[in-house]
Amino acid sequence: MTSREVFIDAALRAIDESRASLDPDYPRFHVAPPAGRLNDPNGLIVIDGVYHVFYQFGPFFPHDKAICWGHATSSDLVHWTTHPPAIPPSDWYDRNGVYSGGAVAHDGKVWLHYTGNVKDAEGRRESYQCAVTTTDFESFPKLKANPLIPGPPAGYTAHLRDPFVAPDGDGFAMYLGGQRADNTGCILVYRSSDLVDWQLDGELTFPDDRYADYGYMWECPNVFRLPDADTGEEFDVLIFCPQGIDPRGDEFRNIFPCGYLVGHLEGSLFTPSGEFTELDGGFEFYAPQVFTAGAGEPEQPPLLMGWLGNASEDDQPSLAEHGWVHVQSVPRDLTLRGGRLHQLPRRIAGEPAGLAIAGTELAGPAQPLPELDGVRSFILDLVVDQREEWSLWLGRPDGAHVTLAFERGVLTVDRSATRYRHGDLRRLAVPDLDRLEVTVVHDRSVTEVFVAGGHTAFSLRSYLDPEEFQVAIAGDAGVAAAAATILE
């Protein structure tokens, strides 16, 4: 077991020696690891106008897989500052990894609850729910009472992790991803009045058994309230990641899927008003989390980030060439319309500039967008009058490129011509509209697509050629509006 000081000193040396920032694929406005590997976003919170993003961080990956919490901050969600690791795996109850969790502000402190991962000599897993507090985001003392929940209750396996803590009446509720002894997934609910002493309240239940054996493990639960913009009615939204469910048509085709239910939560009973819906249809998207807020923060839409990666898909060009892998998604505003979550990138920095192609008709051959020649970090907004098929491609026509092909009601994403080796083509349903709004967020080796005002989201890693980068549009359609925000 490594002491806190020794671990953090070694991590800072790894960051100082890292070649990540020299990589032409290293993103400009997405959170990425300063060295090694990144996965789940953790402890997302905004305090005094500063957005704090903690995340699963392996600073020594792939040589050593020790996991701590990394830490980055921003006041505009575009420019990010990396800080020393916040929570190292330095105690007996987290010695094999400081796993995911959330943040909540209370009594002048920020509380970060997390799962301590332990493996015994035979490789058997143990899991402990723990916490640290901070008042300055520089010191993160672990609670003397750790572990707060010393292992799973009877009837559940050690796959118990990812505490998400939220205010609940006069106290707090903790939602924990879990697995029953019969290898089915669930969410356990604990309650506390002081964030230290937690009592099991049972499982999060549903009115029927449709989710009784829905996958073998549920990870990364989030619960929050949101009004439906169409009706004004308040709903609860439950996000979770059920491992082991089958694909449904073109949905849920990642290694591990994630999605949400909309409904009403009363106590520990969640009554859905619809079906479990995929949150992002892309090749890489997992473990999303919403930001919480400190006292006095202005009202704003729920803001979500997710991990743009997949378990076991670490063999990416950035790791082999510059020693880093994976990113977080762009922060996304969430709205609810007609019982469906809509996601759009938060617009804080930069103003969109109109493009010359606006107001023109497409007639087949590709028309480059010259304003984006050589620009590899941008947000592109299009309004397209659809007739037949049209497409957008990013990259180099005779080299690495991504094609986004639209036909009425369908988006096909083809990255078979990129430098990425996992997954090449995927289709998903999008709204069949005469006039379609499309927002493309591109940041060097990351692409996120939002269709029809955020009705559909699609994320992918898109390793393209740094030289001669272009964006072009082709097909049978009219470009009613086009603008771009450049974020180089």
N, C-alpha and C positions, 0 to 999 in steps of 0.2 A: 504494500500500500504506500503510495507516494504522498508526502505532505502537501498541503495547499501551496506553500511558497515554492517548493521544488517544481511542482507541476506547472504553476503559472510562469515561473522563470523559463522553463523549458519551452512552453508554448510561445512565449514572447520571442525567444531565440528563433523558433521555427518561423514565426511571422517575419522577423527581421531578415531571415535568409531566404524568404519565399521569392519565387520568380513569377507569382500569379499576376502582379500588376504589370508585368512586361508582356503579357499575352495579348495579342491583338483581338482575341476572342473574349477577353475579360470585360464584363458589362460595365457601362457607365452609370446607370441609374437603378439597377437592380442590386439587392443585397446578395453578395457572394462571399465565400470564405476568403480571408486574407492568405490562407494556406490550407492545404489538406481538403477535408470533406465537410460539407454542410448537408443537413437534412431538415427535419421538422422545424417550423417556426414555433417559438415558445414565449410565454410571458409578454405578449404584445400589450403595450400600455402607452397612453399619452399623458404626460405630466408637464404642466407649465408650458404647453405648446411644443414640447419635444416628444417625438415618437421614439420609443425604445423597442427595439426588436432583439430579443434573445433567440437563440437557435441552437439546435444540436450541432456540435462542432467537434470534429476530429482533427486537431492541428497537426498530428504526426502521421496521418493517413497517407499511403497505405501500409507504412512500415509498422505502425502501432495503431490499433483501433480504439484507443482510450477516448471516451466521449465526455465532454464537458458542455457547459452553456457558453456559447459565444455571445457577443453583445455589440450592437451597432445602433447609432442614433442619427436622427435627422430632424430638422425643423421644417423642411419643405417636401419630404418624401422623394427627393431626387438626389440630393447630395448626402452621402452617408459617411459617418465617422466610425471607424473601428476602435473598440476599447479592449482592454485586457479581458480574458475569460472571467466570467462572473462566478460560476459554480464549478469547481473542479471535483473529480472523483477521489476525494481525499479521506473519506471515513469508511468505517466497516460496512455501513448500510448503503453505500453507493460506489463501492470500490471498483465495480466493473462497468460503471457508466452512470452518468447523471442524465436520466431520460426525461421525456417531455413533460410539460405542465403549463400552468397559466399564471396570470398576475391579477392581483386585486389590491386596491388602495383602501387602507383602513387605519384610523387613529394616527395620521401623520406618517405612516410607513407604507411602503409597497411590499406586499407579501408575495413571494414566488414559491408556489407549491410545485413539487416535481416528484418523479419516481426514481428511487435509488435501485439500480440493478446489481444483483449479486449472483455469482455462480459458485457453487461449492466445488470441492476437489473432483467430483464425478461429473461436473458440468451441469448439474441441476440448477434451475433458475430459482431465485428468491426475489421478491419485489417488496419494496418499502416505500410508503408515501411520506415525504419529508418537506421541509420548508426552510427558506432563508428570508430575511427581511433586509430592507435598505432604506435609508433616508437621503442618501446622496448619490446613489448609483455608482459608487466607487468601492464601498465596503459592503460585503454580502455575508454577514455572519450566519452560520447555520444554527437553527434552534437547538438549545440544549435538550429539548423534549424529543428530538428526532430519534427514531422514526415515529411519526404521529400515528400512522396506521401500520402496525408491525406484521405485515403479511396478509394473505387473503383470508376471508372468513370461510367457514366450513361450506363445502359444496362448490367451491370455485378453485381454479388453478392459479398458479403464480403468474399467469398472464393477466395482470391487473396493473394498469398504468395510465398515464396521461391525465392527471387531475385537472379539471376545469372548474374553478371556484367562482361562484356568482352570489351577489346578495340575495337573501331569501327571507322575506319578512323582517323580523328583528335580528336575524342571524345570517348564516351562509349555508349554501348547498355546494357539495362537491360531487361532480359527475365523473365517474371513473370508467374507462374502457375495461371490459373484462371478458372472461371466458368461464363458462360453467364446467363442472366436472365431467359432463357428457360431451365436452368439446363443441358447444354452441356459444355464440357470442351474445353479449348483453352489456348493459350499463348499470353499474351500482351507484346508489345515491347515499351519500353520507351528509350529516348535518352537524353544524357547530355554532355556538354563540360567540366564540372567541378566536376562531381560525387555528386553534391548537388541539382542543379536545373534540374529536370527531366520533360520532355515533352512527352506526349503520342503520339506514332507514329502509333498506331492501333494494330491489331492482327498480329501474324505470320500467313501468309496465304499459301495456297497450290494451285496448278494449277487446281485442280478439287475438288469435294465435298466428296471425300472418307473419310476424317477425320472430316466432318462437325458435326456429332453427335457421335463421337467416345468416348464413356464414358461420365460421368457426371461431372468430375473435373480432370484437368491435374495438376500434382505436379512436383516439382523438375526438371525444365528444365536445360539442359546443352548444350552449343554449342561450338564446337571446330573443327579445321581443321586437316586433316590427309591424307597423300598420300597413295594410294593403292600400296602395296608392289609388286603386280604382274604387274602393268602397269605404275606406277609412277605418275598417274593422281591425282591431288589434289581434295579432297572431303570435304564437311562439314558434320559433324555428329551431329545429334540432338537427345539427350536423354531426355525422359520424362516418367512420370508415369501416365497413363490414368486410373483413377478409374472407375470401372463399365463396363469394356469391357468383352465380353463373352470368355470363353476358346476356343482355336483353336486346336483341337486334344489334344495332350498332353501338349500343351503350355498354358501359361497364367492361371495357376490353383491356384496361390496364392490368398490371400484375396484381395490384391492390386498388380497388375502386373507392370512391368517396361520393357522398351525396347528402341529401337533406330531406326532412319531413316538415311540412307546415301543418300546424294544428293548434291545440290548446293544452297547456300543461296545468294540471291541478294536483298539487302535492307531488306524488311520484307517478301519476297517471298521465300519459301523453295520448291524446285523442287526435289522430291525424285527420286532416280534411282532404288528403289526396295520397298519391303513391310516392314511394321513395324515388327521388329524382337525382340524376347525376349532376354534379356541380360544374364540372368542366370536362368536355368530351375529348380533350387532347391526349397526346401520347404520354405526357408527364404532368401529373398534378396530384398532390396527396397532402394529407395532414393539415388541412387549412385551419386557421384560427382567426377569430375576430379580436380587434383591439378593445380593451377596457379603458376607462378614463378615470383620472383623479378628480377630486372635488374642484368645482369651479371651471372645469373645461366647458367650452361652448358646445351646444347641441350640434351634432353632425350625424350623417348617416352611418350605420355600422360599416366598419372598414375591415376588410379581410385580406390576409396573405396566405399563400400556400407554397408548399415545396414543389419546385419543378424538377422532379427526379423520380426515379423508381428504385426500389430495393433490388440489388444485384446488378444494376446497370451503371457501374462506376467506370467502366473501361471507355472513357470518352477522350477525345483528343486533348482537352485541357489538362487532364491528369497526367497523361504520358509525357506531354511536352513542357508543362509549366507547373505541375504539382498541385492543382486545385480541381474541384469537381462540384457541380450542382449550384443552383441559385434559388432565391425566393421569387415568387411572382411579384408583379407590380401591385401596389396596394389598390384594392378594388372597393369602390362604394357599392353597397348593397341596397336595393329597393325591392319591394314585393308588389307584383302586379298580377292580378287574377290568380293568386295562389302560387306564383312561380317567382323565384329569385332572379333578379336581373343584376348583372355585374358590369361596371364600367370603371376604367382607371381613374383614380382621383386626380383631378386637375388642380395643381397648386402652382407649379412653376412653368413659365413659358407661355407664350401666346401663339395660337395657330396662325400661319400665314397662308393666304390663298394660293392655289396652284393654277398654272396656265391651262391645265386640261379641264378645269371646271367649265360647264356649259357646252361641252363638245359631245359629239356622237362617235361611238366606236364602230368601226366597220371591218373588224376582223384582225388585221395585223397588229402586233404589239406596238403600243405607243409609250415610249419612256416618259418618266416624270423627271425632267432634267434638274429640277430643284433638289432632288434627292440623290443625284449622282455623287457617289463617294461618301454619302452620309449613312452611317451605320447605326445611329441611335436616334430614334424619332418616334413620334406618334402621328399616324396618318388617318385622317377622317375622310370618308367618302360617303356620298349619297348617290346611289345608282338607280336609274330607271331600268328595270329588268325587262328584257324581251325573251331572248333565248339564253344561250350560255355566254358567260364572260369569265375572265380569270385575271388574277393578279400574280405576278411573280417577283420574287426578291432574290438578288444575288447576281450571278454572272451567267449570261445565256449559254456560253460555251464552257462553263465550269460548274461549281457548286451553286445550286439554287433550290428554292422552295416554290411550289405552285399552289395557289389557292384558287380552285375552280368552282364557280357557282353555276348551278342550274336551278330552275324554279324549285324551291323547297329542299335543296341538298347542297352541302358544302363538301368538297373532296379536297383533302390536304395531302400533297405528295412531296415527301422529303427524300425520296430515293436517290436524288442527285446531290445530296449534301455529304459532308464529311462525317456524318453520324451513322452509327452501325446498328441501331436498334429501331425497328419499325420503319416502314416506308410509306404506307398509304392508309388513310382512314377516311371514312365517310360518316357524316352525321346529318340529321334533319335540322333544318333551319326554317323560320317562318317563310311561307310562300307569299311574298308581297310584291306588288308592282314597283314600289319604291323601297329600296333596302338601304339601311344605314350600316356601314361597316367601319370599325375602328381597328387598326393594326398597330400594335405596340411592338417595335423591333429594337433590340439592344444588342448588337454585335452577334452573339450566339444564342439569343433568346427571342422567340416570337410568340405573341399572344394576340388572338383574334377575338373580337367582340362583334356580334351580329344582331341587328334589329334592336338597337338601344340596349344591348346587353342581355337580351333574351337567351342567347347562346354564347358560351365561351369555349375557346379551344386554345390550348397551350402546347408548345413544342420547343425542344432544343434544336437549333437550326445552325449548325456549324457551316458557314459559308466562306467563300474566298475573301480575304481582306482587301484584295486589289480589285479594281474595276467593278465595284459594287453598284448595282442599278436597281431601280424599281420600275416596272412597266405594267400596263393594263391592256387587255385585248378582249375582243369578242363582239357581241351584238347587244349593245346597251347604250344608254345615255348617261353621262356623268353630270348629274345635276349640281353637285357641289364637291369641292376637293380642297383640303387644307392640311397643313403639316406643322407640327411643333418639333423643332430640331433640338435635341438634348445632348449634343456632343460635348 
